[in-house]
């Protein structure tokens, strides 16, 4: 019995040790997985940001730091921004995400619901109603998906923990602080995309401050609750970046292998006189004269490459999102929304939120 008791005692001691070690291991795992509670406000870059913004814009430095103290680093934001669809997918896969039958159907209903406001905005600015609606459709599915990240978290994470574009997002964070003062936006609660874009129009803070417009003359620019403001703001953004009313956007093109190899580009600016492109054997039809400029743009389909010649208005669309895939999606969705539809089309649409 004594030997058995001794053996049991050793087993019990061993189990106790294993449990103890396991507990320590579990605590270590939990500690490793525990999310950061916030940013280190003693960091030189954060201190410098608060000092500079306060000095240049007459804000309270301590108030800026107090707001930043509430920001939480988001690893999911860093992952999302490293793999945008514009850079990771060929055209035929990208198109399948954004130009769908359900989005077209919903967009047509949206345009019926907001026909008067869209028409008035289009007549006033020269930006087609279908283009405005297509932007909203691709950006937020007509106001249904405006982002689930706190803008404060998104911009602070990208400003201070994403060195590749830190300068850009630091400026956007600065604009965000100014925007919260100018438009009575709550810095601690407002939500947007992983990059900090806001509202149904998905404006970054700088774009909001520079281009948002009061579409209903109520002395505010509300891109969450006012469709009038959303429509006016998108049109204003286009005009500010050189939209040419009543001019074409792009044309389908045929190009020989040699011409495509020599002239196709993914650079988002018009590069050649249209007359020169024609002289190189690139075939396309447009009402623009040969002195206008454009670029030959490639699009990868499952069975090969096709081309567009993009004109000035095409490249204005790329100022909204710096991608030729995005611009063509807007163009194709816009064309689909302009297709005649039954008068009984559904009239339900989501409000901005």
C-alpha positions in Angstrom: 0.0 0.0 0.0 2.8 2.3 0.9 4.4 1.8 -2.6 1.0 2.3 -4.3 0.4 5.5 -2.3 3.8 6.8 -3.2 3.2 6.0 -6.9 -0.1 7.8 -6.8 1.5 10.7 -5.1 4.1 11.0 -7.9 1.4 10.8 -10.5 -0.6 13.5 -8.8 2.4 15.7 -8.6 3.2 15.1 -12.2 -0.4 15.9 -13.3 -0.3 19.0 -11.2 2.9 20.1 -12.9 1.5 19.4 -16.4 -1.7 21.4 -15.5 0.4 24.2 -14.2 2.6 24.3 -17.3 -0.4 24.1 -19.5 -2.0 27.0 -17.7 1.1 29.1 -18.2 1.1 28.1 -21.9 -2.5 29.1 -22.2 -1.9 32.4 -20.6 1.0 33.0 -23.0 -1.2 32.2 -26.0 -3.9 34.5 -24.7 -1.4 37.3 -24.1 0.0 36.8 -27.6 -3.5 36.9 -29.2 -4.8 39.8 -27.0 -5.5 42.8 -29.3 -3.6 46.0 -28.7 -5.5 48.4 -26.5 -4.4 51.4 -28.4 -1.6 53.4 -29.9 1.4 54.5 -27.9 0.8 58.2 -27.7 4.4 58.8 -26.7 5.5 57.8 -30.2 7.4 60.6 -31.8 5.3 60.5 -35.0 2.1 60.8 -33.1 3.3 63.6 -30.9 4.6 65.4 -34.0 1.3 65.0 -35.7 -0.7 66.4 -32.8 1.6 69.4 -32.5 1.6 70.2 -36.2 -2.2 69.9 -36.6 -2.9 72.0 -33.5 -0.4 74.7 -34.6 -1.5 75.0 -38.2 -5.3 74.8 -37.6 -5.9 76.3 -34.2 -7.0 73.0 -32.7 -6.3 71.9 -29.1 -3.3 69.6 -29.0 -4.5 67.8 -25.9 -7.9 67.2 -27.5 -6.2 65.7 -30.6 -4.2 63.3 -28.4 -7.3 62.4 -26.4 -9.1 61.5 -29.6 -6.1 59.5 -30.8 -6.1 57.7 -27.5 -9.4 56.2 -28.4 -8.1 54.8 -31.7 -7.4 51.1 -32.0 -4.9 49.5 -34.3 -6.6 47.2 -36.8 -4.6 44.4 -38.4 -7.5 43.5 -40.7 -7.1 47.0 -42.2 -3.5 46.4 -43.0 -4.4 43.0 -44.6 -7.2 44.5 -46.7 -5.2 47.4 -48.1 -2.4 45.0 -49.2 -4.7 43.1 -51.5 -7.2 45.4 -53.3 -9.2 43.7 -56.1 -7.9 46.3 -58.6 -4.4 44.9 -58.3 -5.0 41.3 -57.7 -7.7 40.3 -60.3 -7.8 40.3 -64.2 -10.6 42.2 -65.8 -13.1 39.3 -66.3 -12.9 38.4 -62.6 -13.1 42.0 -61.5 -16.1 42.6 -63.7 -17.9 39.6 -62.3 -17.8 41.2 -58.8 -19.2 44.6 -59.8 -21.3 44.4 -63.0 -23.9 41.8 -62.0 -27.5 41.3 -62.8 -28.5 42.0 -59.2 -26.6 45.2 -59.1 -28.1 46.3 -62.4 -31.6 45.5 -61.3 -31.1 47.3 -58.0 -29.5 50.2 -59.8 -32.5 50.6 -62.1 -34.8 50.7 -59.1 -32.6 53.2 -57.5 -32.7 55.5 -60.5 -36.5 55.3 -60.6 -36.7 56.1 -57.0 -34.4 59.2 -57.3 -35.2 60.1 -60.9 -36.0 63.8 -60.2 -32.9 64.5 -58.1 -30.6 62.6 -60.4 -32.0 64.4 -63.4 -31.7 67.8 -61.8 -28.1 67.2 -60.9 -27.3 65.9 -64.3 -28.9 68.8 -66.1 -27.1 71.3 -63.8 -23.6 69.7 -64.1 -23.5 67.8 -67.3 -22.5 64.6 -65.5 -24.9 61.8 -66.7 -27.3 60.4 -64.1 -26.3 56.9 -65.0 -22.6 57.6 -64.2 -23.5 59.1 -60.8 -25.7 56.0 -60.0 -23.0 53.6 -61.3 -20.5 55.2 -58.9 -22.8 54.7 -56.0 -23.6 51.2 -57.1 -20.0 50.1 -57.3 -18.9 52.0 -54.2 -21.6 51.1 -51.8 -24.2 49.0 -53.6 -26.6 52.0 -53.6 -25.9 53.0 -50.0 -26.2 49.6 -48.5 -22.6 49.0 -47.7 -20.8 52.1 -46.5 -18.2 50.5 -44.3 -18.0 48.9 -40.9 -14.7 50.3 -39.7 -14.4 53.4 -37.5 -12.8 56.0 -39.6 -10.6 57.0 -36.7 -9.2 53.5 -36.4 -8.7 53.1 -40.1 -6.9 56.4 -40.7 -4.8 56.2 -37.5 -3.7 52.6 -38.3 -2.8 53.5 -41.9 -1.1 56.8 -40.9 1.2 55.3 -38.2 1.4 51.6 -39.0 1.5 51.5 -42.8 4.8 53.0 -43.8 4.3 52.5 -47.5 1.5 55.2 -47.6 2.0 56.8 -44.3 2.3 60.3 -45.8 -1.0 60.1 -47.7 -3.0 58.7 -44.7 -1.4 61.1 -42.3 -2.8 64.0 -44.4 -6.1 62.3 -44.5 -6.1 61.9 -40.8 -5.4 65.7 -40.5 -8.3 66.4 -42.9 -10.5 64.1 -40.8 -9.9 66.2 -37.7 -10.8 69.3 -39.6 -13.8 67.7 -41.1 -15.2 66.7 -37.7 -15.0 70.4 -36.7 -16.5 71.8 -39.9 -19.3 69.3 -40.5 -20.1 68.3 -36.9 -19.0 64.7 -37.6 -18.4 62.6 -34.5 -14.8 61.4 -34.7 -15.4 58.5 -32.3 -18.4 56.9 -33.9 -18.4 57.6 -37.7 -17.7 54.6 -39.8 -16.4 54.0 -43.3 -14.2 51.7 -45.4 -11.0 50.1 -44.4 -9.2 53.1 -46.1 -11.3 55.7 -44.3 -13.8 56.5 -47.1 -17.1 57.7 -45.9 -20.8 57.8 -46.8 -22.7 56.6 -49.9 -20.2 58.5 -52.1 -17.2 57.0 -50.2 -15.3 60.3 -50.0 -12.0 60.4 -48.2 -11.8 63.2 -45.7 -9.8 65.5 -48.1 -12.3 64.9 -50.9 -15.2 65.5 -48.5 -13.8 68.9 -47.5 -12.8 69.9 -51.0 -15.6 68.6 -53.2 -18.7 67.7 -51.1 -21.6 69.8 -52.1 -24.9 71.0 -50.6 -27.4 69.6 -53.0 -30.6 70.7 -51.2 -29.6 74.1 -49.8 -29.9 73.2 -46.2 -26.4 74.6 -45.3 -24.9 71.2 -44.7 -23.1 68.5 -46.7 -24.3 65.2 -45.5 -23.0 62.1 -47.4 -24.8 59.7 -45.1 -28.4 60.8 -45.0 -28.9 63.2 -48.0 -29.1 61.7 -51.5 -29.3 65.3 -52.9 -25.9 66.0 -51.3 -24.5 62.7 -52.5 -25.5 63.2 -56.1 -24.3 66.8 -56.1 -21.0 65.9 -54.5 -20.1 63.1 -57.0 -20.9 65.4 -59.9 -18.9 68.2 -58.4 -15.9 65.9 -57.9 -16.1 64.9 -61.6 -16.3 68.6 -62.8 -13.4 69.5 -60.6 -11.3 66.8 -62.2 -12.0 67.9 -65.8 -15.3 66.1 -66.8 -16.3 67.2 -70.3 -20.1 67.3 -70.6 -21.6 65.6 -73.7 -18.3 64.1 -74.6 -17.6 60.3 -75.1 -15.9 58.3 -72.4 -14.2 55.4 -74.3 -14.5 53.3 -77.4 -13.9 49.6 -78.2 -10.7 49.2 -80.2 -9.1 46.7 -82.5 -5.3 46.6 -82.4 -2.7 44.5 -84.1 -0.3 42.6 -81.9 2.5 44.9 -82.8 0.4 48.1 -82.1 -0.8 46.7 -78.8 2.7 45.8 -77.8 4.0 49.3 -78.7 1.1 51.5 -77.5 -1.0 49.8 -74.9 -0.6 51.3 -71.4 -1.9 51.0 -67.9 -0.9 54.5 -67.0 -3.9 56.5 -66.0 -3.5 59.6 -68.2 -4.3 60.1 -71.9 -1.0 59.7 -73.8 -1.5 60.1 -77.6 -3.4 62.1 -80.2 -6.3 60.1 -81.5 -5.0 60.7 -85.0 -1.7 59.1 -84.1 -3.4 56.1 -82.7 -5.3 55.7 -85.9 -2.2 56.1 -88.0 -0.7 53.1 -86.1 -3.5 50.9 -87.2 -5.7 51.1 -84.1 -9.3 51.0 -85.2 -12.0 52.7 -83.1 -15.0 55.0 -83.6 -15.5 58.3 -81.9 -17.1 61.7 -82.5 -14.0 63.3 -81.1 -11.6 64.8 -83.7 -8.0 63.6 -84.2 -6.5 66.3 -82.1 -8.1 65.0 -78.9 -6.0 62.6 -76.8 -6.5 59.1 -75.4 -4.8 55.9 -74.5 -5.0 52.3 -75.6 -5.9 50.2 -72.6 -5.7 46.4 -72.3 -8.4 44.2 -70.5 -7.7 40.6 -69.8 -10.5 38.2 -70.5 -10.5 34.4 -69.9 -10.0 33.9 -73.7 -7.6 36.7 -74.4 -7.0 40.5 -74.3 -9.4 43.1 -75.6 -8.8 46.9 -75.8 -10.5 50.2 -75.2 -9.3 53.7 -76.2 -10.0 55.8 -73.2 -10.7 59.5 -73.6 -10.5 62.4 -71.2 -13.8 61.5 -69.4 -12.5 57.9 -68.9 -9.5 59.2 -67.0 -11.7 61.5 -64.9 -13.5 58.4 -63.6 -10.1 57.0 -62.6 -9.6 60.0 -60.3 -12.4 58.5 -58.2 -10.4 55.2 -58.0 -7.0 54.9 -59.6 -7.8 51.8 -61.6 -8.7 51.2 -65.3 -10.7 48.2 -64.1 -12.8 50.4 -61.8 -13.4 53.0 -64.6 -14.5 50.4 -67.0 -16.8 48.8 -64.4 -18.4 52.2 -63.9 -18.7 52.6 -67.7 -20.4 49.2 -68.2 -22.7 49.5 -65.2 -23.7 53.0 -66.4 -24.6 51.6 -69.8 -26.6 48.8 -68.3 -28.5 51.3 -66.1 -29.4 53.3 -69.1 -31.0 50.4 -70.9 -34.8 50.9 -71.3 -36.8 49.2 -68.5 -40.5 48.6 -67.8 -42.4 51.4 -66.2 -43.4 49.1 -63.4 -39.7 48.8 -62.2 -39.4 48.5 -58.5 -39.1 51.7 -56.5 -37.4 50.6 -53.4 -33.9 51.8 -52.5 -31.9 52.1 -49.4 -31.3 55.4 -47.7 -27.7 56.5 -47.2 -26.3 55.4 -43.8 
